[in-house]
Amino acid sequence: MAVAATDAAAPRMSVARSVLGVFTNPRAVFQQHLMHVPAPVCLVISGLAFGMFYLQTGLDVFQGDWRGIVYPLALGALGLAVGTVGVGLLAAIAWVLTRPFGGSHPVDWAVRAFGLAYAPALIYSGLGLVANVLLGWHTSLAFGVTGVLWALGPMIVAIREMTGQRTGVSVVIATVCGALMLALWALIVR
């Protein structure tokens, strides 16, 4: 119960500051402020990140003129589902994988942490979508994939919290999680 005591003693941080805090100090956000951010908000962050990432991919293909406008919109909706349901399931799987290493966080903590870990992807995908629409650039690789890769840092921090600070196993689990998300994207958009 030390987690709850530490979490309760920490001053509340706004959701926006928590999102930005994931960039600069994810460990502090995860240790002190995570339980103040509702789980649905965390999943909306990852959902929007993947929705915009998949939408960028669809727009990249649409600019090549070989599919209609329905394709980017459908991909965006699918990305939203992957970012919410998929990230939630991925967090639950990672939580199960970390249990043998002595983690004491509940599964909802893992879901919140994974959702919030995609805050960098949300920023990158938003910037990529702007560059795609305003400048006509193909941005899904430069912005979308980069955002998903940036999420690995906060994800490693979250998994370290769930494994009792075991860095090696945390890096392996985070790498597998990140690879699964990118492989799913590659499978869907091919």
C-alpha positions as CSV (number, residue, x, y, z in Angstrom):
1,M,0.0,0.0,0.0
2,A,3.0,2.3,-0.1
3,V,2.0,3.2,-3.7
4,A,-1.4,4.5,-2.5
5,A,0.2,6.5,0.3
6,T,2.8,8.1,-2.1
7,D,0.1,8.8,-4.7
8,A,-2.2,10.4,-2.2
9,A,0.5,12.6,-0.8
10,A,1.4,14.0,-4.2
11,P,-0.2,17.3,-5.2
12,R,-2.7,16.9,-8.1
13,M,-1.4,17.7,-11.5
14,S,-3.7,18.6,-14.4
15,V,-4.1,16.2,-17.2
16,A,-2.3,18.5,-19.6
17,R,0.6,18.9,-17.3
18,S,0.7,15.1,-16.9
19,V,0.8,14.6,-20.6
20,L,3.6,17.1,-21.0
21,G,5.3,15.6,-17.9
22,V,5.6,12.2,-19.7
23,F,8.1,13.9,-22.0
24,T,10.3,15.3,-19.3
25,N,9.9,13.1,-16.3
26,P,7.7,10.1,-16.9
27,R,8.8,8.4,-13.7
28,A,7.5,11.3,-11.5
29,V,4.2,11.3,-13.4
30,F,3.8,7.5,-13.1
31,Q,4.8,7.4,-9.4
32,Q,3.0,10.5,-8.1
33,H,0.2,11.6,-10.5
34,L,-0.9,8.7,-12.6
35,M,-3.9,7.7,-10.5
36,H,-5.2,11.3,-10.6
37,V,-5.7,10.9,-14.4
38,P,-8.8,8.9,-15.2
39,A,-8.2,5.7,-17.2
40,P,-10.6,6.7,-19.9
41,V,-8.6,9.9,-20.4
42,C,-5.4,7.9,-20.7
43,L,-7.0,5.7,-23.3
44,V,-8.3,8.7,-25.2
45,I,-4.8,10.0,-25.4
46,S,-3.5,6.7,-27.0
47,G,-6.6,6.4,-29.1
48,L,-6.2,9.8,-30.6
49,A,-2.5,9.2,-31.1
50,F,-3.2,6.0,-33.1
51,G,-6.2,7.5,-34.8
52,M,-4.2,10.4,-36.2
53,F,-1.3,8.1,-37.0
54,Y,-3.5,5.7,-39.0
55,L,-5.3,8.7,-40.6
56,Q,-2.0,10.1,-41.8
57,T,-1.2,6.7,-43.3
58,G,-4.5,6.7,-45.2
59,L,-3.9,10.3,-46.3
60,D,-0.4,9.3,-47.6
61,V,-2.1,6.5,-49.7
62,F,-4.9,8.9,-50.8
63,Q,-2.4,11.4,-52.1
64,G,-1.1,8.6,-54.3
65,D,-4.6,8.6,-55.9
66,W,-5.2,4.9,-55.8
67,R,-7.9,4.7,-53.1
68,G,-10.9,6.9,-52.3
69,I,-11.4,9.2,-49.3
70,V,-13.2,6.5,-47.4
71,Y,-9.9,4.6,-46.9
72,P,-8.2,7.3,-44.8
73,L,-11.3,7.8,-42.7
74,A,-11.7,4.1,-42.1
75,L,-8.1,3.8,-41.2
76,G,-8.4,6.7,-38.8
77,A,-11.4,5.0,-37.1
78,L,-9.5,1.7,-36.9
79,G,-6.5,3.5,-35.4
80,L,-8.8,5.0,-32.7
81,A,-9.9,1.4,-31.9
82,V,-6.3,0.1,-31.9
83,G,-5.2,3.0,-29.7
84,T,-8.0,2.4,-27.1
85,V,-8.9,-1.3,-27.1
86,G,-5.5,-2.4,-28.4
87,V,-3.4,-0.4,-25.9
88,G,-5.7,-1.4,-23.1
89,L,-5.2,-5.1,-24.0
90,L,-1.5,-4.6,-24.4
91,A,-1.3,-3.0,-21.0
92,A,-3.1,-5.9,-19.5
93,I,-0.8,-8.4,-21.2
94,A,2.3,-6.5,-20.0
95,W,0.8,-6.4,-16.5
96,V,0.5,-10.2,-16.5
97,L,4.0,-10.6,-17.8
98,T,5.4,-8.4,-15.0
99,R,3.6,-10.2,-12.2
100,P,6.4,-12.8,-11.7
101,F,8.8,-9.9,-11.1
102,G,7.0,-8.7,-8.0
103,G,5.1,-5.7,-9.3
104,S,2.4,-4.4,-6.9
105,H,0.5,-2.1,-9.2
106,P,-3.1,-3.0,-10.1
107,V,-4.0,-3.6,-13.7
108,D,-5.8,-0.2,-14.0
109,W,-2.5,1.4,-13.1
110,A,-0.9,-0.4,-16.1
111,V,-3.7,0.7,-18.4
112,R,-3.4,4.3,-17.3
113,A,0.4,4.2,-17.7
114,F,0.3,2.6,-21.2
115,G,-2.3,5.1,-22.4
116,L,-0.4,8.1,-21.0
117,A,2.9,6.7,-22.4
118,Y,1.5,7.4,-25.9
119,A,1.4,11.2,-25.1
120,P,4.5,11.7,-27.3
121,A,2.9,9.8,-30.1
122,L,-0.2,12.1,-29.7
123,I,2.0,15.2,-30.2
124,Y,3.9,13.7,-33.1
125,S,0.8,12.4,-34.8
126,G,-0.9,15.8,-34.4
127,L,2.1,17.6,-35.9
128,G,2.3,15.1,-38.7
129,L,-1.4,15.4,-39.5
130,V,-0.9,19.2,-39.8
131,A,2.1,18.8,-42.1
132,N,0.2,16.3,-44.2
133,V,-2.9,18.4,-44.6
134,L,-1.2,21.8,-45.0
135,L,2.0,20.9,-46.8
136,G,1.0,17.8,-48.6
137,W,3.8,15.8,-47.1
138,H,3.8,12.0,-46.6
139,T,4.1,12.0,-42.8
140,S,3.1,8.6,-41.5
141,L,6.6,7.3,-41.3
142,A,8.4,10.5,-40.2
143,F,5.8,11.5,-37.6
144,G,3.6,8.5,-36.9
145,V,6.2,5.8,-36.4
146,T,8.5,8.3,-34.7
147,G,5.8,9.0,-32.2
148,V,5.2,5.4,-31.5
149,L,8.9,4.9,-30.9
150,W,9.1,7.9,-28.6
151,A,6.4,6.2,-26.5
152,L,8.8,3.3,-25.8
153,G,10.8,5.5,-23.2
154,P,7.8,6.2,-21.0
155,M,6.6,2.6,-21.5
156,I,10.0,1.3,-20.2
157,V,9.6,3.5,-17.2
158,A,6.1,2.2,-16.6
159,I,7.2,-1.4,-16.9
160,R,10.1,-0.8,-14.6
161,E,7.6,0.4,-12.0
162,M,5.7,-2.9,-12.6
163,T,8.8,-5.1,-12.3
164,G,10.4,-3.6,-9.2
165,Q,12.9,-1.5,-11.2
166,R,14.3,-4.4,-13.2
167,T,15.6,-2.6,-16.3
168,G,16.6,-5.6,-18.5
169,V,13.2,-7.3,-18.4
170,S,11.5,-3.9,-18.7
171,V,13.3,-3.1,-21.9
172,V,12.5,-6.5,-23.4
173,I,8.8,-6.3,-22.5
174,A,8.6,-2.7,-23.8
175,T,10.4,-3.7,-27.0
176,V,8.0,-6.5,-27.6
177,C,5.0,-4.2,-26.9
178,G,6.3,-1.6,-29.3
179,A,7.0,-4.1,-32.0
180,L,3.5,-5.6,-31.7
181,M,1.9,-2.1,-32.1
182,L,4.1,-1.4,-35.2
183,A,3.6,-4.8,-36.6
184,L,-0.2,-4.5,-36.3
185,W,0.0,-1.1,-38.1
186,A,2.1,-2.6,-40.9
187,L,-0.3,-5.6,-41.2
188,I,-3.4,-3.4,-41.3
189,V,-2.2,-0.8,-43.8
190,R,-0.5,-3.1,-46.3
